[in-house]
Amino acid sequence: MAVADSLLYLGSTDCYAYCLRVRDGTVRWRYRTGRANFLAGLTGTLALIGSSDGYLHAVDQLSGESVWRLPIRKVSTEAAVRGDRAFFGTAEGYLYAVDLHQGSVLWRVKAGGAVTTTPTVDSETVYWGTESGLYAATKSDGFLKWSFHAQAAVRTRPVLWKRRVLWGSDDGYFYAVDVQNGALLWKRRTGGQIKSSPAVHNDRVFFGSTNGWVYALDLTQGKPVWKCQIEAPVSSAVCLGPGDMLFAGDDQGGLHAINTTEGREMWSFSTSASIETPPVVDGYTLYFRSGDGYLYSLNLKPESARWNAHFLWENWGEQFYKDKKIGYFHEAAQKAKRGVKLWTRQVNWEGGFRQSFSERLVDPDGHLLFFEDRRVEGSQVLTIRGWVKRDSLLVEKGLDGQVLRKTLYIGEDAVASEVAEQLFFNQGALSVGDSRSFPSFDYDSLSRCNLLLTVVGEDTLQWRQKSLPVAVVKKTCDLPEMEGIEVQEWVSSDGKVLRVECPQLRISLRVTSQKQALQWHEFQEKNTIPADVSIEMPLKVNCLNVRLTTSPFLLKRIPFSDQRQILHFVSDSTVEIEVKRVAAEASSSAMLPIDTSGLKAFLQPTLFIQCTHPLIVKTAQRVVGNEREPWRATKRLLEWVYNNINPKQTNVRFKSALEVLETMEGTCSEYTVLFVALARAVGIPARVCAGLMASGKQSFGLHMWAQVYVGRWIDVDPSWNQISVDATHIKLASSSLALEELPRFNVPISLALVHIDTIRVVSYQTDGQVELTAARHLWEKISRLRAEFQDTVALKLLGQLYALPRNSRSDDALYQMGEILFDKGELAKAKNRFDRLLEEFPRSELADNALFQLGKIWQKQGRPDSAQAFFLRLVEEFPNSELADDALYKAGVISEKAFSQFKSAERFYRRLIEEYEQSGWASCAQEALTRCAKWRHQKQGEKANR
């Protein structure tokens, strides 16, 4: 990883090397290699990329275009660039010098083993480490000058200081050797391996060790100056920063700032996985990567140097979801020519990492004049701007170079929502029960709204080490999607909001100190809802019945009863949702494009669904070809999306259709937005659905799929290539995915994640089998009882199981009842259970077992003819049954011993040997044939003697 000219370069394991803008982390370019790669170095004009695809790649630093690539196997180190040459090593044990202009090898020498460190170069010499020690060679031709053999591998990049080469080894020693001949000058032992490349500053060398300490040694004699305990192994290189700061990342995910003079830890920052790559400092910004998959950027600038503007007020605060920290915010107000400028920066790491920047310009009376919102998530930058002109608002929305504009009515009396509290409290002293309504504007739905503020109580907050009296204010908005959602605010007497809570969404904000606001807390909440049972093959489920018991507030927000999903309200807090797979078939004779006035919203482009973009249109037309029938065109698009997108987690909640088309990777949301865009591009109305889907792991997770209109709305799922979605898709919301519709789309999903504790699966059906949760629970109890030989109690529960509506365990219940009764000697009752199994479940997997048991019962009752009939029926109807060979043998034994019909017995035995030759019963049949032949000859002799 390296920084140059406000751009950051790095490799990755996803086969791409990236160039990011340091201001916001967005992608300037990315370059695809065949396999995982790493940044080998920067030359000023080229970015060198080492890759496991067997090449060293050189790309233009600004454009990302390939300049040359050189076939070199197993490049293992970053490159040291000196003039027009780059030096690097390979895992195959070679050191290379490459001409950067031509992309050709100048020389290659055996390196003394696999090269394990990035080389270091001075005016004449190249230094590098291997598994066996440190080596030095002439820069011009690679001729070996000297080597120093250590007791273990050298993994730290050599550092030059005056006439010394400094490096550490896995043998636990830190070494200083002479640059001319490699003679040992001094060495210092630590209690662990030294894999951390050192840094030199003010006649001191700094490095970390796997024993959990960071060391500072005097460069002259190697004496310890100080050591700082990190309490976790340090394997990555240390890095110097501004203001006498040293940075060290540890193997448990901690990033530590240490004072280079005293060895005192100044602060630390925690991530969820090890930091094994060197941090990079550029000015007052620190960049580092963690094994959790994130690239981090930390601002090191002191507060006094960072803020120079005159603020009317300034706040820092924390964001929480379900009482867990998910981010922080920084807000301030400044004087402006036309009034006051308000701005806010938010950083949120719930389910990813997002930054948002907002700016508002309001006049002295609080009326909105201008607003801008900018959201950065991964490489996606979404911007919304609005200019107020009298009673209208000109809105401009931008994403991926696409800009959409529209004019809205806002009214001349609309005030900015951010100043409503100050306007309320500027009225004078307020008492409990006082309220006021303010006309305002909602930035998410881009619509005019009314805010109602009501004082509902008094409280005291600790504010800047003092107790501050505050009013508790209830705030509501009259937008439909916000119905029933209340916000409570703790407001100071001058209208400053110090705390916010929304109980319905479990979201809260708290103003606090800058230090506390910036503290990182890992958030690992999963967007899943537990279920009481696991649906093992959700894609095959044709019918599903679930019960939700939750707040009446939420039940009013589940609006979907349609042809595949029906809601049955059991009480004001309980609903049963019945979902079924709807047969997929063409239901309209209309040809493409479908043009219905009521469906225009589902044919138009949005910021995320760029269905009129030439690339989208061209791709859709190529896939559909000459097909004009909407249903068959839908199937083509569905299959193409499913086959061509690579399933992969992204760093964006969902990409736009153009972003997906460029990368062809993502999760259900990326599959869906691209499919919807392609469908609209060829004239098929399409919209996005979101809700829950069984995960197969005793839970339901958030999922996104699509609907297309082909005479009626049909649910399809491009993530699973389902032209008719399975019944575990429980719909909570649908949308054209216009930006202003997102609040209505997101609110029901957010409410479900907060208010539904468990989904009770009442029943489901797959391939004709009905699964009842009650039956499953009974079966689990029965299995435990039978394992404990408590058959009497098990028999009672089996009766209860059989009495349930017919389900996948009904035949099991009959069979096990028959088995228990047979073992108890109650043959008539056992026969009744097996007969009923054959009558009610003729296709049961237990039918052959039931026939076998009935044969055994007739044997015990002295009816060999009936017993033989059942054994032979088993063989004829279930020739592949595991019991067929046994049944055929028993039929032979009955003919032989009960009826003395030896020819008949021999016929059964021979068939057994022929059809089941590998069976153990075939050996018994062979013996039986010998026995039958003997008896038959004996009978013939007796007859002759008579």
Beta strands, then each sheet from edge to edge (+ up, - down):
strand 1: 2-4
strand 2: 7-10
strand 3: 16-21
strand 4: 27-32
strand 5: 37-42
strand 6: 46-51
strand 7: 55-60
strand 8: 66-71
strand 9: 80-82
strand 10: 85-89
strand 11: 94-99
strand 12: 104-110
strand 13: 120-121
strand 14: 125-129
strand 15: 133-138
strand 16: 144-149
strand 17: 159-161
strand 18: 164-168
strand 19: 173-178
strand 20: 184-189
strand 21: 199-201
strand 22: 204-208
strand 23: 213-218
strand 24: 224-229
strand 25: 239-241
strand 26: 245-249
strand 27: 254-259
strand 28: 265-270
strand 29: 280-282
strand 30: 285-289
strand 31: 295-299
strand 32: 311-321
strand 33: 324-336
strand 34: 339-348
strand 35: 354-362
strand 36: 368-377
strand 37: 380-389
strand 38: 392-399
strand 39: 402-409
strand 40: 435-442
strand 41: 447-463
strand 42: 466-477
strand 43: 487-491
strand 44: 497-502
strand 45: 507-512
strand 46: 528-530
strand 47: 541-549
strand 48: 565-571
strand 49: 574-580
strand 50: 646-647
strand 51: 665-666
strand 52: 686-694
strand 53: 699-709
strand 54: 713-716
strand 55: 730-735
strand 56: 760-766
strand 57: 769-772
sheet 1: 1+ 2- 3+ 4-
sheet 2: 5+ 6- 7+ 8-
sheet 3: 9+ 10- 11+ 12-
sheet 4: 13+ 14- 15+ 16-
sheet 5: 17+ 18- 19+ 20-
sheet 6: 21+ 22- 23+ 24-
sheet 7: 25+ 26- 27+ 28-
sheet 8: 29+ 30- 31+
sheet 9: 39+ 38- 37+ 36- 35+ 34- 33+ 32- 45+ 44- 43+ 42- 41+ 40-
sheet 10: 46+ 53- 52+ 55-
sheet 11: 46+ 53- 54+
sheet 12: 48+ 49- 47+ 56- 57+
sheet 13: 50+ 51+
end
